[in-house]
Each structure stands twice: as C-alpha cells, then as structure tokens.
Amino acid sequence: MGWQEDQGRQEKDSRQMSETYEAIVSADVRTAIEDDEELFLGLWEELITDQERLGNDILLTQRTMDFFAHMFRSYVQGIIEGVVVFGAFDNAVLMWGKAGELPWDSRLGKWANGWGTYVRPEYQKQGWSKKIREEGKRHLRLMGFETLLGGPFHKNDIGRESWIKFGARPHQELLLVDLR
C-alpha cells in the first residue's frame, strides 16, 4: 500500500470515529419537545424539592411550577430564545435561556439565564451534568448568546463544584437584606 492510500485510509478511519463519537454524544442528550412538559415538570419538582431540603428559598408552589411551565413552553416553542436539554434516560435536565432584557447596556453582551441543572441522585458523579451542559452551551452559542449567568443555590456544594468544573467563575455578589 502506498503512502497516499495509507493516508486516505487513516483520514476515512478518523472521519468514521468522529461520526461514531458524535452519534454517541447525541444519543446521551436530547433537546426537549412540547410533549416533554410533564417529564420536565416532574424533574423540575425534584430539583426544587432537593433545594428546599438544603434550606434554599425557592418554594415548590403552584405559582413556582406555573412560571417554570411557562418558561419551558416558551423555550420549546421558540417564543423566547432558550433551550431545555434532557439526559438520554430522562435522568437529567437543564433549562437555560433569555430571562428578559436589562434596562441598561452591559459588558455581558447577549446573556442567558441558567435557570437550573438537575441530575437525579442515582446518576450523579457519572458525567451527566457535563453532557447536558455542553449541549446547552452549544445551543446557546448557536442562538448568539455570549454569556451564561447562573450557578448553584446557596448550600449546594456539589452544584458549586460542578459549575466550577464547567468553567464558571464568580461574578459580582448578591447580598440579602431582610425587610420584614
């Protein structure tokens, strides 16, 4: 076999490996469709319940779930720019996208809100968070977003570690003043 034939075979093998890898990755995650609303709300309820257990301030109420159902439908139907991604076994979910317009110019450029990322406990520490975040990031980039604002709720050390591994860094600081 000549040098050129060998190089051609290697390039073909490389293309096939790349296509196989892409097929595996795409099989691990999927974007939501309208029929996924019930699945989404079930996973989102688990996320909120998990955060309540940690003592965070988001409450599992009808109003909370109605808001997230509205955001889900708006992203999936393309009414508002955003993305909802599931893990292949319906074991993980993320929802990221436009939350509204800032009433001022910003250094952030076009930014998306990271509403949440959730992986069911039995699937944690297996790379699912990374898989769905990479897919979410890919979609946001295609939509022209330049920045993602988000992070874990207070006291969620596992979530904080995961965000840092994803490349997040601190940005400004929120402080709470109780006015009651």
Backbone as CSV, one residue per row, in Angstrom:
resi,resn,N_x,N_y,N_z,CA_x,CA_y,CA_z,C_x,C_y,C_z
1,MET,0.854,-1.167,0.000,0.000,0.000,0.000,0.903,1.233,0.000
2,GLY,0.574,2.178,-0.854,1.368,3.392,-0.960,1.036,4.383,0.143
3,TRP,1.892,5.376,0.265,1.737,6.408,1.298,0.398,7.125,1.174
4,GLN,-0.004,7.499,-0.052,-1.249,8.232,-0.252,-2.465,7.369,0.085
5,GLU,-2.411,6.090,-0.256,-3.513,5.187,0.075,-3.639,5.037,1.588
6,ASP,-2.492,4.905,2.268,-2.480,4.779,3.719,-3.051,6.046,4.372
7,GLN,-2.644,7.206,3.874,-3.148,8.470,4.427,-4.654,8.584,4.197
8,GLY,-5.130,8.193,3.019,-6.562,8.232,2.722,-7.349,7.321,3.649
9,ARG,-6.805,6.115,3.916,-7.470,5.179,4.825,-7.528,5.754,6.236
10,GLN,-6.424,6.382,6.688,-6.397,6.977,8.021,-7.411,8.112,8.140
11,GLU,-7.522,8.937,7.095,-8.498,10.027,7.122,-9.918,9.474,7.177
12,LYS,-10.187,8.400,6.415,-11.505,7.772,6.428,-11.806,7.201,7.818
13,ASP,-10.829,6.509,8.415,-10.998,5.966,9.766,-11.267,7.079,10.765
14,SER,-10.546,8.177,10.642,-10.718,9.318,11.534,-12.126,9.901,11.409
15,ARG,-12.621,10.035,10.164,-13.981,10.547,9.937,-15.010,9.609,10.555
16,GLN,-14.828,8.310,10.376,-15.772,7.344,10.934,-15.768,7.389,12.456
17,MET,-14.585,7.507,13.063,-14.502,7.613,14.518,-15.197,8.871,14.992
18,SER,-14.991,9.983,14.297,-15.618,11.244,14.659,-17.137,11.139,14.558
19,GLU,-17.637,10.549,13.471,-19.078,10.371,13.297,-19.643,9.462,14.378
20,THR,-18.922,8.401,14.732,-19.360,7.497,15.791,-19.423,8.234,17.126
21,TYR,-18.397,9.034,17.416,-18.372,9.806,18.658,-19.567,10.754,18.713
22,GLU,-19.811,11.476,17.613,-20.940,12.409,17.564,-22.256,11.669,17.792
23,ALA,-22.401,10.485,17.232,-23.630,9.706,17.415,-23.794,9.290,18.871
24,ILE,-22.702,8.905,19.522,-22.763,8.515,20.933,-23.143,9.706,21.791
25,VAL,-22.475,10.840,21.568,-22.775,12.036,22.355,-24.220,12.460,22.142
26,SER,-24.663,12.499,20.890,-26.029,12.940,20.621,-27.044,11.957,21.194
27,ALA,-26.688,10.689,21.344,-27.596,9.715,21.938,-27.691,9.905,23.446
28,ASP,-26.691,10.536,24.054,-26.679,10.748,25.500,-27.579,11.885,25.947
29,VAL,-27.839,12.834,25.065,-28.643,14.003,25.417,-29.628,14.292,24.288
30,ARG,-30.679,15.000,24.636,-31.644,15.407,23.619,-32.308,16.707,24.056
31,THR,-32.702,17.499,23.080,-33.442,18.716,23.399,-34.917,18.364,23.555
32,ALA,-35.593,19.169,24.333,-36.995,18.913,24.643,-37.902,19.236,23.460
33,ILE,-39.023,18.537,23.430,-40.113,18.842,22.508,-41.344,19.151,23.363
34,GLU,-42.392,19.680,22.754,-43.582,20.081,23.514,-44.154,18.941,24.356
35,ASP,-44.107,17.714,23.852,-44.662,16.564,24.580,-43.904,16.244,25.864
36,ASP,-42.760,16.873,26.085,-41.934,16.599,27.264,-42.314,17.436,28.485
37,GLU,-43.361,18.232,28.399,-43.672,19.142,29.509,-43.877,18.398,30.827
38,GLU,-44.605,17.298,30.810,-44.851,16.543,32.045,-43.539,16.001,32.630
39,LEU,-42.684,15.455,31.771,-41.378,14.977,32.208,-40.573,16.124,32.811
40,PHE,-40.540,17.248,32.098,-39.804,18.412,32.585,-40.303,18.830,33.969
41,LEU,-41.611,18.974,34.114,-42.157,19.434,35.397,-41.870,18.447,36.522
42,GLY,-41.873,17.145,36.226,-41.533,16.148,37.243,-40.089,16.282,37.710
43,LEU,-39.169,16.425,36.755,-37.757,16.606,37.115,-37.541,17.939,37.821
44,TRP,-38.229,18.988,37.361,-38.066,20.303,37.977,-38.605,20.300,39.403
45,GLU,-39.662,19.545,39.645,-40.192,19.400,41.004,-39.152,18.713,41.896
46,GLU,-38.476,17.691,41.348,-37.411,17.035,42.109,-36.299,18.035,42.436
47,LEU,-35.927,18.866,41.468,-34.882,19.873,41.678,-35.272,20.817,42.811
48,ILE,-36.495,21.333,42.765,-36.940,22.291,43.780,-37.022,21.626,45.153
49,THR,-37.545,20.393,45.202,-37.622,19.651,46.464,-36.223,19.442,47.042
50,ASP,-35.275,19.096,46.182,-33.886,18.916,46.601,-33.324,20.216,47.185
51,GLN,-33.631,21.332,46.538,-33.133,22.624,47.019,-33.814,23.043,48.317
52,GLU,-35.104,22.762,48.462,-35.810,23.038,49.721,-35.157,22.268,50.866
53,ARG,-34.782,21.008,50.592,-34.138,20.168,51.606,-32.844,20.810,52.107
54,LEU,-32.141,21.522,51.199,-30.906,22.197,51.578,-31.156,23.529,52.292
55,GLY,-32.423,23.923,52.394,-32.754,25.169,53.078,-32.755,26.384,52.173
56,ASN,-32.789,26.184,50.869,-32.800,27.313,49.943,-34.190,27.921,49.852
57,ASP,-34.272,29.118,49.288,-35.500,29.896,49.389,-36.524,29.680,48.276
58,ILE,-36.238,28.874,47.264,-37.244,28.599,46.241,-38.259,27.618,46.825
59,LEU,-39.538,27.919,46.642,-40.601,27.089,47.216,-41.352,26.345,46.127
60,LEU,-41.703,25.120,46.412,-42.490,24.302,45.499,-43.960,24.670,45.688
61,THR,-44.396,25.654,44.917,-45.787,26.097,44.952,-46.347,26.040,43.532
62,GLN,-47.662,26.172,43.435,-48.291,26.194,42.119,-47.772,27.363,41.293
63,ARG,-47.581,28.501,41.931,-47.075,29.684,41.222,-45.676,29.423,40.659
64,THR,-44.808,28.800,41.459,-43.456,28.474,41.005,-43.506,27.533,39.806
65,MET,-44.301,26.481,39.912,-44.371,25.499,38.832,-45.021,26.085,37.579
66,ASP,-46.014,26.974,37.764,-46.631,27.632,36.609,-45.610,28.489,35.868
67,PHE,-44.753,29.188,36.621,-43.719,30.010,35.992,-42.775,29.138,35.167
68,PHE,-42.284,28.050,35.732,-41.336,27.206,35.004,-42.019,26.477,33.842
69,ALA,-43.290,26.129,33.981,-44.020,25.537,32.850,-44.112,26.550,31.710
70,HIS,-44.379,27.804,32.048,-44.441,28.865,31.036,-43.081,29.029,30.343
71,MET,-42.000,29.048,31.102,-40.672,29.198,30.512,-40.354,27.992,29.622
72,PHE,-40.679,26.791,30.083,-40.467,25.590,29.275,-41.158,25.727,27.926
73,ARG,-42.471,26.030,27.957,-43.223,26.157,26.701,-42.651,27.257,25.814
74,SER,-42.271,28.367,26.412,-41.735,29.496,25.643,-40.428,29.127,24.947
75,TYR,-39.550,28.396,25.624,-38.286,27.979,25.015,-38.511,26.926,23.938
76,VAL,-39.320,25.917,24.238,-39.529,24.813,23.298,-40.248,25.294,22.035
77,GLN,-41.177,26.214,22.193,-41.925,26.717,21.041,-41.186,27.838,20.309
78,GLY,-40.062,28.277,20.852,-39.291,29.318,20.201,-39.846,30.718,20.399
79,ILE,-40.727,30.901,21.352,-41.279,32.222,21.652,-40.214,33.083,22.319
80,ILE,-39.436,32.461,23.187,-38.302,33.098,23.851,-37.082,32.236,23.543
81,GLU,-35.933,32.855,23.288,-34.723,32.091,22.997,-34.258,31.354,24.246
82,GLY,-34.068,30.063,24.098,-33.593,29.253,25.197,-33.602,27.793,24.809
83,VAL,-33.175,26.953,25.736,-33.071,25.528,25.453,-33.375,24.732,26.716
84,VAL,-34.007,23.582,26.502,-34.213,22.592,27.560,-33.579,21.307,27.041
85,VAL,-32.690,20.714,27.844,-31.963,19.503,27.448,-32.208,18.421,28.490
86,PHE,-32.423,17.200,28.007,-32.589,16.041,28.885,-31.433,15.074,28.692
87,GLY,-31.109,14.320,29.753,-30.215,13.189,29.626,-30.955,12.063,28.921
88,ALA,-30.224,11.134,28.332,-30.812,10.074,27.497,-31.825,9.212,28.232
89,PHE,-31.654,9.024,29.512,-32.548,8.157,30.271,-33.554,8.978,31.072
90,ASP,-33.808,10.214,30.614,-34.678,11.151,31.341,-34.220,11.285,32.786
91,ASN,-32.897,11.263,32.943,-32.283,11.270,34.265,-31.726,12.632,34.658
92,ALA,-31.759,13.575,33.723,-31.156,14.881,33.978,-31.859,15.913,33.112
93,VAL,-31.850,17.151,33.573,-32.491,18.232,32.823,-31.758,19.532,33.088
94,LEU,-31.738,20.391,32.074,-31.306,21.767,32.289,-32.226,22.665,31.498
95,MET,-32.383,23.884,31.988,-33.139,24.905,31.270,-32.345,26.197,31.359
96,TRP,-31.935,26.685,30.196,-31.181,27.932,30.093,-31.783,28.776,28.989
97,GLY,-31.768,30.077,29.171,-32.231,30.938,28.093,-32.456,32.356,28.540
98,LYS,-33.036,33.105,27.632,-33.286,34.513,27.861,-34.286,34.670,29.000
99,ALA,-33.992,35.595,29.889,-34.870,35.837,31.023,-35.566,37.183,30.894
100,GLY,-35.111,37.988,29.988,-35.648,39.333,29.823,-34.519,40.248,29.392
101,GLU,-34.835,41.475,29.216,-33.840,42.455,28.781,-33.393,43.296,29.970
102,LEU,-32.098,43.565,30.029,-31.605,44.513,31.022,-31.961,45.919,30.540
103,PRO,-32.370,46.772,31.435,-32.711,48.138,31.017,-31.481,49.048,30.899
104,TRP,-30.312,48.459,30.740,-29.074,49.213,30.561,-28.135,48.402,29.684
105,ASP,-27.127,49.074,29.121,-26.106,48.378,28.357,-25.187,47.639,29.320
106,SER,-24.633,46.527,28.863,-23.863,45.668,29.750,-22.634,45.126,29.044
107,ARG,-21.599,44.843,29.829,-20.401,44.188,29.301,-20.647,42.709,28.988
108,LEU,-21.757,42.183,29.427,-22.040,40.763,29.267,-22.432,40.388,27.843
109,GLY,-22.781,41.361,27.023,-23.286,41.039,25.693,-24.644,40.369,25.813
110,LYS,-24.985,39.563,24.842,-26.251,38.830,24.890,-26.095,37.711,25.917
111,TRP,-26.912,37.754,26.961,-26.738,36.797,28.048,-27.988,35.945,28.247
112,ALA,-27.745,34.742,28.747,-28.815,33.795,29.074,-28.782,33.521,30.570
113,ASN,-29.931,33.191,31.090,-30.045,32.822,32.498,-29.970,31.302,32.626
114,GLY,-29.139,30.828,33.526,-29.066,29.392,33.814,-30.079,29.063,34.889
115,TRP,-31.314,28.791,34.484,-32.383,28.540,35.456,-32.077,27.354,36.347
116,GLY,-31.471,26.341,35.790,-31.153,25.191,36.626,-30.631,24.016,35.833
117,THR,-29.889,23.196,36.535,-29.378,21.936,36.029,-29.641,20.916,37.129
118,TYR,-30.231,19.800,36.770,-30.548,18.794,37.780,-30.240,17.404,37.237
119,VAL,-29.573,16.604,38.051,-29.294,15.207,37.735,-29.841,14.374,38.896
120,ARG,-30.649,13.392,38.575,-31.200,12.531,39.630,-30.051,11.911,40.422
121,PRO,-30.233,11.766,41.745,-29.144,11.299,42.612,-28.459,10.018,42.149
122,GLU,-29.208,9.050,41.658,-28.591,7.779,41.265,-27.738,7.891,40.001
123,TYR,-27.794,9.031,39.325,-26.995,9.252,38.118,-25.879,10.289,38.334
124,GLN,-25.780,10.825,39.533,-24.747,11.825,39.804,-23.366,11.182,39.812
125,LYS,-22.358,11.992,39.563,-20.956,11.564,39.508,-20.695,10.612,38.335
126,GLN,-21.510,10.713,37.259,-21.325,9.885,36.072,-21.150,10.734,34.805
127,GLY,-21.016,12.042,34.969,-20.778,12.914,33.820,-22.022,13.469,33.154
128,TRP,-23.207,13.228,33.724,-24.436,13.701,33.086,-24.548,15.218,33.100
129,SER,-24.148,15.831,34.172,-24.209,17.297,34.234,-23.366,17.901,33.120
130,LYS,-22.173,17.381,32.940,-21.294,17.893,31.886,-21.926,17.694,30.509
131,LYS,-22.499,16.515,30.284,-23.087,16.220,28.975,-24.220,17.188,28.632
132,ILE,-25.137,17.390,29.576,-26.264,18.264,29.246,-25.826,19.723,29.202
133,ARG,-24.849,20.106,30.017,-24.352,21.487,29.959,-23.632,21.766,28.645
134,GLU,-22.846,20.837,28.173,-22.157,21.049,26.893,-23.166,21.202,25.763
135,GLU,-24.218,20.407,25.802,-25.258,20.528,24.773,-26.003,21.857,24.915
136,GLY,-26.301,22.246,26.140,-26.944,23.541,26.356,-26.068,24.693,25.870
137,LYS,-24.784,24.598,26.168,-23.836,25.640,25.730,-23.790,25.711,24.211
138,ARG,-23.797,24.563,23.564,-23.773,24.533,22.096,-24.995,25.247,21.524
139,HIS,-26.169,24.974,22.086,-27.396,25.613,21.608,-27.371,27.121,21.853
140,LEU,-26.921,27.532,23.025,-26.879,28.971,23.314,-25.941,29.695,22.353
141,ARG,-24.800,29.094,22.069,-23.866,29.710,21.119,-24.510,29.863,19.748
142,LEU,-25.235,28.842,19.302,-25.912,28.914,18.007,-26.953,30.032,17.977
143,MET,-27.519,30.353,19.136,-28.506,31.434,19.236,-27.842,32.805,19.381
144,GLY,-26.511,32.814,19.479,-25.794,34.082,19.571,-25.547,34.587,20.981
145,PHE,-25.819,33.760,21.978,-25.547,34.178,23.354,-24.041,34.211,23.592
146,GLU,-23.612,35.164,24.397,-22.193,35.327,24.710,-21.875,34.978,26.166
147,THR,-22.881,35.014,27.014,-22.655,34.832,28.445,-23.807,34.028,29.041
148,LEU,-23.483,33.175,30.002,-24.483,32.447,30.775,-24.319,32.857,32.232
149,LEU,-25.387,33.373,32.830,-25.388,33.716,34.246,-26.164,32.646,34.997
150,GLY,-25.565,32.076,35.977,-26.251,31.048,36.744,-25.300,30.459,37.756
151,GLY,-25.775,29.483,38.432,-24.948,28.812,39.423,-25.832,28.070,40.396
152,PRO,-25.228,27.430,41.351,-25.998,26.634,42.310,-26.682,27.523,43.335
153,PHE,-27.721,26.980,43.920,-28.329,27.646,45.053,-27.368,27.591,46.234
154,HIS,-27.600,28.472,47.185,-26.822,28.523,48.417,-26.826,27.147,49.096
155,LYS,-25.713,26.756,49.642,-25.513,25.497,50.373,-25.431,24.263,49.478
156,ASN,-25.472,24.452,48.155,-25.388,23.308,47.251,-23.930,23.162,46.819
157,ASP,-23.129,22.559,47.690,-21.692,22.436,47.442,-21.386,21.555,46.233
158,ILE,-22.158,20.492,46.027,-21.945,19.624,44.867,-22.214,20.412,43.586
159,GLY,-23.286,21.187,43.588,-23.605,22.013,42.431,-22.541,23.067,42.165
160,ARG,-22.037,23.686,43.221,-20.989,24.705,43.081,-19.732,24.085,42.457
161,GLU,-19.335,22.938,42.960,-18.159,22.239,42.415,-18.358,21.917,40.934
162,SER,-19.556,21.473,40.593,-19.867,21.119,39.210,-19.809,22.351,38.297
163,TRP,-20.346,23.481,38.748,-20.297,24.711,37.950,-18.852,25.167,37.735
164,ILE,-18.029,25.064,38.766,-16.627,25.483,38.634,-15.906,24.587,37.629
165,LYS,-16.156,23.277,37.688,-15.564,22.368,36.702,-16.018,22.717,35.290
166,PHE,-17.224,23.256,35.164,-17.775,23.647,33.871,-17.135,24.938,33.348
167,GLY,-16.423,25.633,34.225,-15.739,26.858,33.797,-16.326,28.132,34.364
168,ALA,-17.292,28.000,35.263,-17.898,29.192,35.862,-16.911,29.863,36.818
169,ARG,-17.072,31.150,36.957,-16.274,31.916,37.902,-17.195,32.907,38.613
170,PRO,-16.825,33.352,39.788,-17.677,34.324,40.498,-17.873,35.590,39.668
171,HIS,-19.069,36.134,39.770,-19.400,37.374,39.072,-20.300,38.190,39.980
172,GLN,-19.762,39.292,40.439,-20.479,40.178,41.349,-20.914,39.413,42.587
173,GLU,-21.741,40.018,43.374,-22.133,39.387,44.628,-23.531,39.832,44.995
174,LEU,-24.337,38.904,45.415,-25.673,39.224,45.890,-25.676,39.204,47.408
175,LEU,-26.311,40.173,48.000,-26.463,40.228,49.446,-27.954,40.370,49.755
176,LEU,-28.377,39.813,50.859,-29.787,39.820,51.246,-29.990,40.741,52.437
177,VAL,-30.985,41.585,52.335,-31.428,42.423,53.455,-32.857,42.037,53.759
178,ASP,-33.113,41.537,54.945,-34.469,41.145,55.338,-35.241,42.389,55.743
179,LEU,-36.319,42.695,55.048,-37.120,43.890,55.319,-38.412,43.573,56.070
180,ARG,-38.526,42.356,56.585,-39.747,42.006,57.322,-39.748,42.580,58.703
